[in-house]
Every structure is written in C-alpha cells, then in structure tokens.
Amino acid sequence: MTRPSITVPYTDVRSSEMFQRSRLSPRCFDPDDSYNFADLLTLAPVEDARKLLVRNWQRLRFVPRFVQAALTIGGAELEPLVAEAIAEWPTRKPDPLKFVVLHLESSFEDGLSIPIDKGRIARLLPYANRLGELGLLRLGKSARKRGLALWGREHIGPLLEDDHRAQVFPTELDVMRQLSDLLHDDRVRRLGLARLGELLEERSDGCYAPLDVLDQWLSENSGEPALEIAEEVIVAIGQRSGIEVLVRHSDLSNEAHRRRLADVEIQVRRASL
C-alpha cells in the first residue's frame, strides 16, 4: 500500500483538518488516514499535540499510528496512557507497535523528518518484546548512527541476541571471534577483511583499544595467515602504533616479513598524515 501523502500545511497544524476531526466520532479515523493525522501530530508543537492526544485518548487509544505518535511525543501524562492501552490491546486488532522502528526513520515527501533523540528511542525499550529481534537490531543501529553508541551499549545491547549485539556493540571477545572467523574461513575473509579494521576502530566506543585486542589475538594465533590479516587490519585502522604490534609478532630475520612490514608502515604513515 502506498503511504498517503500529507497535504495539511505543517506551519498551521492547529487549524488543520486533523484538529477538526478530533471533535468527531472515532469512525472518522480510518486506518489509512491515521498516517496523515498521526504524522502531523509529531510535527505539531509538542504541548499542543500532547493536549490533543490526552483530550481525545479514549477515541484514539486503539489506533496503532496514534499510539506510536504518542510514544514519539512522550510526556508524563501521555506515556502511562500508552502503557495502559498497549496492556489492554484487543487481540483482534493489529499490533500497536507494528513497523514502529521502520516509522522511526521515516521522512515526509518534502524532506521533513522527525528528529530522533535518546528519549524517543528509550520510550520504545519497555516494549522490546513487541519490536522483534530485527526491530531491536535496527534500533541499535539507529542509536549508533546518532552518536548514542555508549548509551545503546548499556540499554539496547542486553536486549539483542549475541550475534546481533556483536554487529552493533561488539566486545573484545566478539572482535577476537571475528578475527578468528577470518582466519578459518577464506570466504568470510574475502568479504569481511576490507571493512573489519574500520569497524574495529569505529565500534569500540572507547571501551577497549582495538590494537590491544589485535595484539592479544596475534599472541594466540601465530603463523602467516594471522599475520597477513593483522597487516590489513592495521592498514585499515591507520594508526602508527599498529606498526609496533606487527614488529612484536614478525620474524625480522625473515626478508619477506621485513618487506611486508615496510609496506604496511608506508601505508599507515600515508593514512595518518
């Protein structure tokens, strides 16, 4: 189904058709039309939107898009009403939070979008059992994208299955396992090595030093394949201290090792200029 376009002016939501319909029967809130009105609520001045929802809650409480709009807007009076409605949700009706995480990042036809902040994400977490694993994964990625990685580690990470948590909020042990996967599976290595170094740096969130993890992994995995993986990861990270890691684990009496080490050093120095 094509998402209905929004035709009511954003700058005058108070006088819009949505506000007029707030006085009418709940039969006026067709499920398709509710996209228009609920989206307009999220763009209205917050206090006006809250008052409208609270005043008309008995007529709106079982319309999924209005429940989602209420969660987006939040507030001390509105959030308990949402919790009560979801707890009493009729079994015959569509789930109130269906597609809510997809709606989280939706934008309007003219490019407007609703800012996503920590509060908006946090208000969904009490309903984690309704979001599904993929919804939670998307929520974790959304938090990271918006500079909320440390907060996401604490609040979203524990809700994710281990494989998905390792994608978004990896620990040192996750990094060690990912490196070992590259070591033991040539196909995974070809697909994953180019990006792994960047992810190690980007997703450590200051909780651990990626090069220290790589150093420890090399101590437990000797041999040419492990060293080659480490070289490419160090180039991707682009920190000169990575050269010291390689020196510790390279055989400097081996001419091939010396040549590769010199090549890695040149690439890292270029990247760090």
C-alpha angles and dihedrals in degrees: 000000000000113000108247114250120241113242102168113102111257093214095062106038093146091067095040128118089256092065091047090052091053086079094053137082120289086245086076091067100084111188091240094047090048088076089065097046098040092049091050090053091058089054095046123095104286098237092047091050092049092050092049093049095046092046093051100030097118089060096042104036096096098044106099098213092052091049088052091047089052090053090049092052097040127176139161094271098039102047096062089050090054092048091051093048093050091047090053096039112148112246092224093060127083113267109278093228099043109143090357093137091050089050088051092076099032120126133200128253093259093052098262116138136179112253112246114218136167092269093056092051093042092055089063096053097079085063096049091129089063097047098067125223094280090048091053090047090053090047090053091050090048091053092050092047090056097050095262097116097125092047090046091052090057101040108024102027095069090054094056128086111252096255093052094042089053089056095055107020106023122185127209090266090052090053091050090052092048091052091049091050088057090049096052102036118055092193093053088046094055092048099040112032098078092059101032097082092052091047092049090058098037098047102040088086090200090293093115139359110256093208091053089053090049090049091053092047092052089052088058097038114047127175140073099291092054092046092050091052091049091051093055093044091050091050089051092049090047099204120139092221086069088072089064089055091054093047090055092054102035126091100236091192087065111089093207090054091049092051093049091046091052090049092050091048092054092050094047093048090051091050093049097049 
